Amino acid sequence: MAGPFGAGSTTDEVLDGLNLTGKRVLVTGVSAGLGVETARTLAAHGASVVGAARSLDKAKGATERVRADAANGGSLELVDLDLASLTNVRACADALVAAGKSFDVVICNAGVMATPQGKTADGFETQFGTNHLGHFVLVNRIASLLKPGSRLVNLSSGGHRFSDVDLEDPNFEHTPYNEFGAYGRSKTANILFAVEFDRRHKGEGVRATAVHPGVIQTELGRYMTPQIIEQMTRNMAASQPAGGPAFSRKTIPQGAATSVWAGFKAPADVVGGLYCEDCHVAEPAGSANVRGGVQAYALDPDRAKALWSKSEAMVGERF
């Protein structure tokens, strides 16, 4: 069964009774927050987790509980990954391919949010380059390690409703920069990447999905001032449908629950090529101002193909 689970479900509740011994999982961004919790619950249920992080020293400290909670043969191995440097991304991917060990699930969890305007090592706008292009190259380079039955889970966000991708000006060279507009573009790209990856690989038995973890207080919001956080909270509370429950943030175990639900609990045919939230497939969003649901542009198959082609051109590599 894929449920019953919802917004209040935690990672351990979703995986209750599931033995992941023998499963190998790649999780990016295991130096804080959702990445650490995702790795912890998977290792606690027996999975062999490969955790990728930009700072291995920080990740070692942050993942002490992952090792402490590991059971049934579960384990954690750390690898170096800086998504803002394609040289580093390619080196990480090449090392994983050379090791020759397949993955049952890849969870692209790492990311940045609402950063000041800047560029990655390769000259891409920071959020699009880190959140989308870094993962685009990593996943495609290790695609040979995904066997029939494997899944890709891309962490997107309800923030995809801020904006569609801009394939004409992805680096804000001609468009005024807006922190949340740029974040929205990158999160829409995460969904579109999953849509096209799923289309390309489902014939091989490999599926892909994108998820919204919910609103959680983590290091992801490090660039947001208290005033911005307060205003966003007011806006989200105001957008709550009449008669619905009051807005509240999720805990980290609740936030990571949809990732493990989409990766291990939900039937692949139910989530493949789609966007999930609160441990279920999201409904279409009627307005960009609502808190839940998915915008149609984020699931547009033609848009997904166009983004794939644009991404290949930007990174100088065809997949």
N, C-alpha and C positions, 0 to 999 in steps of 0.2 A: 504494500500500500504506500501511497505518496503522502499520506497525512493521517489524522488531521493535525495540521500545524498552521501557525499564523504568526502575526507580528510579535507576539510574546514568547514564541518558542526559542529555546536555546540550542546551541550546538549539540550538547550531550543528550538533550531530549530527542532531537532529530535522529541522532545516531544510536539511540538506545537499542540494545540487543543486536547491533550490527557488528560483526567481526570483520575487520579490515586487514587481518593478517595476510601477508602476501601481496597487498596492494602497494604500489609505488606512486607517490604523488609529488608534483612540483608545485611549490607555493612561493610566489614572489612577494617581497616586502615583509620579511619575518623579523624585523627589528623593532616593531611596535604594534600595538592595537590589534586590528582584525587579523593581520597576518600571523601574529603570535598565537592568538586564540584558535585560528584555523589549524595551525600546525599542532597545537597542543591536543585538541580533541581528536584529530586524526591519529596521532601517535598513541594516544590513550586507548584508541580502539584497534590498535595493532598495525597501523600503516607505517611503511617506511617513507619518511618525508624528506624531501630535498628542499631546504629552505634557501631562497636567494635573497641577498641583501646587499646594499651599497656599502655599508659599514659592517664588516664582519665582527669587529670588536664590540660594537653596539649590539649586534644580533646575538653574540655569545651570551652577553649579560641578560638580554631580554628573553632568551629562550631557555633559561635554567629550569623553569617549571615544565616546559615541554619535555625535557629529558626526565624530570622527576615523575611526571604523570604517565610516561610511556609504559605500555603494558602489552602482553600477548605478542612480544617480538617487535613492537613498535620502536621506531628510532628516528633520529634527526641528524641529517648531514647538512652542513652549510656551504654554500658556494657564493662566490663574488659576482654581483650583477649591478651595474650602474646603467639604468635605462636611459640616462641622458647622454650616453656615449655609445655610439654604434660599434666602435672598435671593441669596447668592453663587452657589449651584448654579443657580438659575433664570437669573441673568444670564449665566453661562457657557453654559448650554444655548441660551438665546435668541441669543447671539452666534454659536454654531455653526450654528444653523438659519438665521440671517440670511445667513451666508456661503454656504449652499446646497450645500456639498460633501459628497457621501455618504461613508459609511464602509463598508468591507468587513468589518471586525471591530472590536468594542468590547471591551476587556479592562478589567474593573473590578477593579483590582489594589490600590488604596489601602485603608488600614484602620488601626485601632488595636487593641491587645490588652491585656487585663487591667488596664485603667485604674482608678485610684481612682474612687469614686463621684462622678459629676458630671453636668452637663447640657450639651447643645449650645445654640447661640444661640436655638433655638426651643423649648427646654425639654424635649427628649427625653433619655433616658438616653444617655450619651456613646457607648457602643459600638453600641447598636442604631440610634441616630440617625445616626452617622457611617458605619458599615459597611453598613447596610441602607437606611435612609430617604434618605440623601443620594444614593446610587446609584439608588435606586428613582425618585426625581424626575428625576435627570439623564438616565437611559436612556429613560424614557418621554417626556420632553420632546424628545429627539432621535430618537425612533423613526422619524420620517418620513425620516431620513437613511439608514436601513437598507433596502437594496434586496434583491430576490431573490438568494439566495446569501450574504447577510451572516450574521454570527454574533455572538452575545453570549457572552462568557466571564466568569463571576463567580468571583472567587477566594474560595473558602470555606476550610474547614480540617477536619482530623480532629477539631478541637476542637468540631465540631458535636455530637459524641457526649457532650459535657458536659451538654447540655440542649436540649430542644425549645423553640420559641417559647412565650411566655405571652401570649396574645391578650387576656387579662383584665387583666393588669398589666404591660404592656411597659416601663413606666418605673420599676419597683420602688417604686411608691408604697405598696404594702401587703405587699411581700415583702422579707425581709432581703437586702441586697445582697451578692453574691458576685462577685468579679472574673472568675473563670473561668466561673461560671454565666452571667453577662451576655455574656461573649465567646461562649460556646456558643450562646446564643439568637441572637446576631447572625449567626453563621456558618450556623446552620440556616436563618435567614431568607434568606441569600444563595442557598442551594440552592433553597428553595421559590420564591423570586422567579424563578429560572431556569426552574423547572418550569412555572410559570404563564405566564411570558413566552413560552416555547416553545409552549405550547398555544395561546395567542392569536395567534401570528404564523407558525406553521409553514405555514399555508395560503397565506401570501404568500411562502413560500420563505425565511423568516428563522428561524434556529434559535438556541437558547440552551442553555448547559451550565454546570455549576459544577465547579470543580477544587480539589483539595487539593495544595498545592505540596510538602508534606513538612515535616520539621522542619529549619529553617535558622536560623543565628544572624544576625539582621538587627536593624535599629533597631526592628522591631515589638515586640521584647521589652524595650524601654527601661524599662518600669515594673516589671519582674521583678527581684527581688533575686537575688544569686548563690545564696542558700540555696534559693529557689524553683526556680531553674533546675536545681540539683543534684538536688532531690527529684523534679522532673518527669523528668529523665534516668533516674534510678533506676527510677521507675515504668514508664517506657516500655520500659526494658531488661527489667524483670521480666515485662512483658506479652508479650514475644516468644514466639511459639509454639515448642514443643519441636522441636528439629531445624532451626529456621530460622536465618538468618544473624544475627549479633550486631547490636544496634541501633547505628546511626551517623547523625549528622546529614548532610544534603545540603549540597553547595556551592550558591552562588547560581545558577550556570548550570544545575545539576541541578534546583534548585527551580523555576526559571522554565520548564523544559522542558515540563511538562504543560500550561501555559497556551498555548504556541505549538503544541503537538501538537493540542490540542482546537480551536484556532482555525484552523489551516491544514493539518494533515496528516490527521487522522482524518476519515472520512466523516461528513457531517452527520447522516445517519440513525442512525449508530452512537452518537453522543454526545448528540444532541438530547434535552433534557429529563432528562438524567441527571447523575451525579456521577462524576468521574474522579480517579484518583490514579496516580502512577508511569506515566504515559502509557498508561493503559488504563481502561476503564470499571470502576468499583469493584463488588465483590461485596457482597451484603447482609452486614451485621455481625451476628454472632450474639449479641454482648454489648457493652454500653457500655464495657467495660474493655479490649477488644481494640484493637490499634493500627491495623488496616486495616479497610476496608469502610465501608458507609454505613448509617445507621440508617433504618428504614422510615418513621419520622415525617417525615424530611427529604425524602422523595420522594412523600408522600401528596398526591394531586391535590386532594382536598377541603381539606386543610390549606393548600395553596398558594393556593387561591381565597380562603379565609378570611383569610389573611395579606394578600393583595392588597387586599381590601375594608377591612381594618383599617388598612393603610398609607395608603390613599386618605383615610380619615377623619382620620387623624393629621396628614397634610400639608395637608388641606383642598383636595384637587385630585383630580379623576376622570380616569382614563386609559382 
